[in-house]
């Protein structure tokens, strides 16, 4: 399943092989969930595992970023009320 996230920072994943980077680039180029699924079902079993692994890494990285952005944003707004000018 593809998901759209609105984030201020780019997601970065380190230590990927060249093949994994190329696969992620292709995954990002797919416009719809239907395109992703059609592409995914054409992969052999080994590539399906790689694609699934990469997709999970993106979802986790995105979730972590959203948590950081929302958690600290709310805290900063509360602290601003008590700041001396």
N, C-alpha and C positions, 0 to 999 in steps of 0.2 A: 504494500500500500504506500502510495506517495503522500507526503504531507507538505504543506506550505507553512513556513515559519517566518515571521517578521522579526528580524533581529538586527541589531546595530553592528555587530561584528561578524566577520566571516568565520565559518567553522573551519578549524584546522585539525588535521589528523596526521601525526608524524609516523615515521618508520614504515611507510607503505612501499611495496615493491613497485617497479615501473608498470608491471601488468595491472596491479590493483589501482594505480593512479589512472591508467587508461580506461579501466572498467568504470571507475567512478566518474570520469569525464563523460563517458557514454551515458551512464545512468542519469547524470544531471541534464544531458541534452534531451532526454525523453520528456515530452510535453504533458502527457496524461498518464493516469493509472493504467488505462487500457494499453497504451504503447509499452509501458514498463512490463506489464504481464505478458504481452505477446513476445517481447524480447526475452524475458526471463524463462518462459517455457521452451524456448528454442535452445537454451544452454544445455550443455551436458551436465551430469550430476556434480562433477567437481567444480565447475564454474558456477552452478547454482549455489553451492555452499559458499563460495567466495562472494558472490553477489549478496547473499543473505547476510553474511558477516559484515560486509561493508555497509549495507543498509542499516543494520543494527547499530553500528558505530556512529553513523550520522544521526540517527534518532537519539542515541544517548548523549552525544556531544551537543545536539540542539536542546535537549531537555536541560542539561547542566547549564547551558548559557541562559536559557529562559529563567531558570531558578535564580541565577546570579543577578540578572537584570531586574527582576521583579522584587526579590527579597530586599536588596540593598536600596533600591529606588524608594520603596515605601519607608524604610528606616531613615533615609536621608531627609525625606520630606518632614517627618516627625521631628528630627533633630534640628531642622532649620527654624522651627518655631521657638527654640530655646537659644539660638545663636545670638551673640552680642554683635551689634553693628558698629 
